[in-house]
Amino acid sequence: MAYETITVDISDDIALITLNRPDALNALNPQLLSELADALDAADTNDKARCIILTGSDKAFAAGADITEMADKSFVDVVTNPLFGDSFERIERIQKPIIAAVSGYALGGGCELAMACDFIIASDTAKFGQPEINLGVIAGLGGSQRLTRLVGKSKSMDMHLTGRFMDATEAESAGLVSRVVPAKKLLDEARAAAGKIAEKSQLAVKAAKDVVNRSYETTLSEGIRYEKAVFQSLFATEDQTEGMAAFKEKREAQFRDR
Ligand code: HXC
């Protein structure tokens, strides 16, 4: 499919999706989020993609929702016609793992998009923030909820109330990103991580993503019960038999996603 605001490359079992509105620092508009949701849906059902990487440019992962396109909207406009339709909800429903590879600015909706991915690998140039307060509004794509769960109330309040940016070092120590790598190596490191995931049983990968995400939605005891049931269900797969046999036989497992 031809996209105008993103590019998609599928190779070596990895779908690399790159946000591509360079003139606006990859600001999110309805077309971009709709194309992104389409591309993610396509990758989710494409056997050639076993892991997805979402990235932007060196200067910006995404500098937020497109302010010029929001500026003239009224309360009635945004209530009757939500800014991005159901695109973000579609992105949140993707079953395959999505790694956000973030360089430069990830602000407002850009930070929220990165947090909606499964984990974030940041370059040492990355800057995260929820600066919507400077525009007289607040986060609108989950930032107040996800950032608070990731970094705790105090730092989240600080970010949302002052609008200040967090650099990569602070983001890593606060738990917002999983690792920080030199800017030049960002895509190599993201590809290496995606390649590791692509080697695993895709049944187990989907299960792992599902149970970790469940921890956001439920109580500890319910989550542990759910994890146990999913763990047990994997004993119905050939990949469990193969994975454990390979360990005993001191060889690499050959998973077949069955
Ligand atoms: C539209 C944007 C943009 C944005 C940057 N640009 N961010 N356009 N929406 N969010 C455009 C600029 O207007 C400029 O276009 C070009 O990109 C380059 O940006 P500069 O500002 O010249 O670059 P620089 O001086 O390096 O500053 C970078 C920056 C700054 C610090 C990231 O651009 C900035 O503060 N951007 C806005 C960040 C923000 O407030 N994000 C939250 C948005 S609200 P021209 O044509 O002048 O060259 C949001 C709500 C989400 O995300 C919830 C929705 C439901």
Boltz pocket constraint, residues with backbone or C-beta under 6 A from the ligand:
constraints:
  - pocket:
      binder: B
      contacts: [[A, 22], [A, 23], [A, 24], [A, 25], [A, 27], [A, 63], [A, 64], [A, 65], [A, 66], [A, 67], [A, 68], [A, 83], [A, 105], [A, 107], [A, 108], [A, 109], [A, 110], [A, 131], [A, 132], [A, 135], [A, 138], [A, 139], [A, 140], [A, 141]]
      max_distance: 6.0
